[in-house]
């Protein structure tokens, strides 16, 4: 299975095989930024689908950490207020 790398410019995404150095330099010259992820897949459609899954997981993880921290801070604040009032 070939390895694919991803290039992004705004909302546009380009997919190249990792061995295509000429294509990568052409995209970089056009202002595309190489993404960190490299994926092994049988074709570009499956590579793009896996890339989308990875990005969705990252957003979900960030959201979970952000909301979890806010919930803990709010709960702690309410508990401290309740203890202060009851004393």
KARAZI-V189257 format. One record per residue. N is the residue number from 1. RES is the residue in one letter. PHI is phi in degrees with one decimal (999 if undefined). Layout:
n = (N | N)
res = (RES | RES)
phi = (PHI | PHI)
This chain:
n = (1 | 2 | 3 | 4 | 5 | 6 | 7 | 8 | 9 | 10 | 11 | 12 | 13 | 14 | 15 | 16 | 17 | 18 | 19 | 20 | 21 | 22 | 23 | 24 | 25 | 26 | 27 | 28 | 29 | 30 | 31 | 32 | 33 | 34 | 35 | 36 | 37 | 38 | 39 | 40 | 41 | 42 | 43 | 44 | 45 | 46 | 47 | 48 | 49 | 50 | 51 | 52 | 53 | 54 | 55 | 56 | 57 | 58 | 59 | 60 | 61 | 62 | 63 | 64 | 65 | 66 | 67 | 68 | 69 | 70 | 71 | 72 | 73 | 74 | 75 | 76 | 77 | 78 | 79 | 80 | 81 | 82 | 83 | 84 | 85 | 86 | 87)
res = (X | X | X | X | X | X | X | X | X | X | X | X | X | X | X | X | X | X | X | X | X | X | X | X | X | X | X | X | X | X | X | X | X | X | X | X | X | X | X | X | X | X | X | X | X | X | X | X | X | X | X | X | X | X | X | X | X | X | X | X | X | X | X | X | X | X | X | X | X | X | X | X | X | X | X | X | X | X | X | X | X | X | X | X | X | X | X)
phi = (999 | -75.3 | -96.0 | -115.1 | -121.7 | -121.5 | -127.1 | -129.4 | -140.0 | 63.9 | -98.3 | -90.8 | -123.2 | -122.9 | -121.4 | -134.1 | -68.2 | -60.3 | -78.3 | -86.4 | -68.6 | -64.9 | -64.7 | -64.6 | -69.6 | -64.1 | -65.3 | -61.8 | -65.5 | -87.4 | 98.5 | -76.2 | -105.6 | -71.2 | -86.7 | -67.4 | -72.4 | -130.1 | -127.4 | -90.8 | -156.2 | -69.1 | -152.4 | -67.6 | -64.1 | -70.5 | -64.3 | -66.0 | -64.1 | -66.8 | -60.6 | -63.2 | -62.1 | -63.4 | -64.2 | -64.7 | -62.4 | -62.6 | -63.9 | -64.4 | -64.7 | -61.8 | -62.7 | -63.5 | -66.1 | -65.6 | -72.8 | -64.9 | -64.7 | -64.1 | -63.5 | -64.7 | -63.6 | -64.6 | -62.6 | -62.7 | -62.3 | -65.5 | -64.5 | -65.3 | -63.9 | -64.5 | -64.0 | -62.4 | -68.0 | -77.2 | -85.2)
